[in-house]
Amino acid sequence: MILTTPRMLKICAAFLLLLPLWGHAVKAPLLPVNLEVEYLDQPVGLDNPKPRFSWTLQRAKEGVYGQKQTAYRVLVASSLKKLNADIGDIWDSEWKESAQMGQIVFQGKPLHSDRRYYWKVAVKDEKNDVSGWSRSAYWHTGILMPGEWKATWIGSPVVFDPAQQDCNIPDPWLRKSFSLAAVPGQAVMHVASVGFHELYVNGKRVGDDVMATAVTDHTKRARYVSYDITSYLNKGRNVVAIWLGTSWSIHGPYVTKGRPNTPIAAAQVDFYKQKDPAPAVQPFASVRTNATWKMKSSPSRLLGTWNSNRMGGELWDANLDEPQWNTVAYRDDDWQKVTCYEPGLQVSAQQVEQNRLFEEIRPVSVVKISDRVYRVDMGMNFAGWIAVNLEGVPGHRADLLFSEREKMDMTFGLHSAYIFDKTGKGTFKNRFNYGSGRWITIKGVTKEPQLSDIRGWQVRTAYKDAATFSCSDSLQNWIYNTVRWTYQNLSLGGFIVDCPQRERLGYGGDAHATCETGMLNYHVGALYTKWMEDWRDVSGTESIVGNMYDTAFARKAVMSGRHLHKGILPHTAPTYMGGGGPAWGGIVVTLPWYFYRQYGDETILRKNFSLIRNWLAFLETNTKDGVLQRFGGNWDFLGDWLWPNATAEGMNNNSPQNLCFNNFYRIYNLRVAAKIAGQIGEKEWAGKWKEQAAAFSDVIHKKFFNEADTSYADGSMGNLVGALLAEAVPEAYKGKVWKRLENEILVRRKGHIHVGITGGALLFKLLREQNRQDLLFEMASKTDYPGWGYMKENGATTIWEMWEKDLPGHSLLHSSFLYPGAWYIDGLAGIKVDQPGYTRFVIQPPQIAASKLSWVKAGFESPAGYIKSNWSRKDGILHLELEIPPNSLALLKIADADGLHIKEKEGVIRIAEKMNGSTVYELQSGVYRF
């Protein structure tokens, strides 16, 4: 196959061939890989009675094109032995003629709680050749029926006193001794907690996860984590111990009459003689949390009160340490009985990957500030744990203060402390809280810490990477890597926080800036599935009445707000607190749609359809004459937020331009909701929302359009974007409004971005969809204020909260401006979803001058498999290296200006379309070099 350009006629025949050469037909069956259940790799403790299976396909041989899955067969067995013998005694799907690789719903025999199930899959290809079986995988069920949860909630009798400057609750130790007649073949312990927990068996810590469980709305729900403790047990005497950490148990909005304001746990384990017990087999012994357990205060305590600017840290008193507290040999005669509670919470499985330690961080310098005071530079801003070897006066206290600013001892009240025992030596280590910053000021030590004495780790939800990106522009590489690093540091506890140091809230408005960046760079299907459950949990409750910084958050009746219209939403989930506006609650419409497009998963649309319907109905109650009206308190009707110079210009709650922006966003919500309704067969709702979107578009256009300069309201970039993305601009004006937006970016703002969190996310969404990579690249290339390059020039190692450099109270690790993270993959690398789940996708190299961007190398583990898009331009010639995964189809869009003409090859490449200025080629799966 010869690829020609006018400038290459003499050389193209020599080496510009499609590589590898076609050769002879090869029998090359596919192999299923990357097996997952509910987006998780071999989960333990799954409480879905009909879980869904997913896989991707791997070529058995290279040089083969057009491979497809035409059928699949799934086997599920009650033991590995049966599975290895190809016996699906729980489910044999038999051969299903289908190309589907994701969300295959289990249709076998009813599953039982606390059982391990093994599965594998085989597929047929386009030639009807059968693959080998995939590797064997498993999942372990949790508690499938509420009545099977037999554990009692237990904890300490000491409850939180909110009047204290620092938390008054010692983190409690809980333990239970018991005997076993034999070493069990299976023992999985299910541990639910309000507050964090760690599990120990016979003195050994179980697992490497940290700060369990995931953050959850504790007015309604508690989550459990399941631990396989079989290998930790002995015949005879054993002890199980739980260490509770206060953390979210005292979060203000979770205070309810029925639940104690203290950390609590409920746990149970059944011991079976067999490794894979049959459903009818009963355990030979069991352990449940109940009144027979004992408790004692541990040496650790929360510093702070788990509140905005008071997240604090941890206090460790080495004088109270008893290293053997969780062993069989330890005598607990002087321990007191636990207190039993009845919090009335729904108990459900973790559902998302746990937190783990990542990226060990070593300090770069230690500087003496004054006598016994030293400042450590960790080299980068991060959220996570530290371990520091300390020496000091016996009985005295050393303080460790986190700061995002070099000249400040502490920012946002983040501090931990260590009280020395009689040795005067010890190591402070995090356990139930984390710090966030770059500098650590250590006070009260008698010896200067050495670099080797100090370590740090990023802590985050343990999702896997899904993308790589690099390019010829060093600034773009910096932005991409810094956006990713920032996103990772925001994802603790199964949701995305605004900032890890000040608030730790799951803002819906900020999610616009982060969710597509997350989906295009990481495997976050489980995380966003869980976060949408959080939004369902908090629905029907207002967020804030009055000033968000009042001590009691000015809530009516209870901390978690009044239950008003069933569709009203707080601005954060599962955390309730915080300010926002229609674009904050509106994430419950847009996030499920983005998720569906990314993963091809209709379940998220169906599960959240009532939530979407109720939210839009709530907005209707605040609509007059087709205009969404200002509603709520001072912090409840924000539009765009934190645009350049926003602090000086003030809040935008009551401004006409803000009313315009929020109405455009509401129309955008309606248009997306109509697509959702249409996709799941809700035709009546789809029709209603389309009609409303059209009617409201007409009203808002007439109310806010400025004929003189074809702008809206104040002429801001945010309102121009809102009008275009909402499709609220009449056809006759679309071209003019686009020109006005271009002028706003290139001329008035001299190539700079001039929007904030929500406006910026919508701007990037619009320009990505319209393939205006040129405008996005212009804004992402500026090194002066405002822009990402300005942050780089000012020494940033994470993305800031505001465009400004150093405003008081300004977070330097924040969710505000992470939206470029998606653009690098679907814009500069040009990998764009076409059919949900990437069974068909677009590859479109951007039209950016080679003098600005000469090459990009990117890889993306899509839900359909691995996609590679490497392109370069040299001497006016476009070069491509592409990989299209089996069972997928790529639409390669090449601009005529690139002069690249690809010959058709039957069954492999065909010209699908010639449009104005470009040619679209349809590429079957395979590896290509053009």
Disulfide bonds with the S-S distance in Angstrom:
none
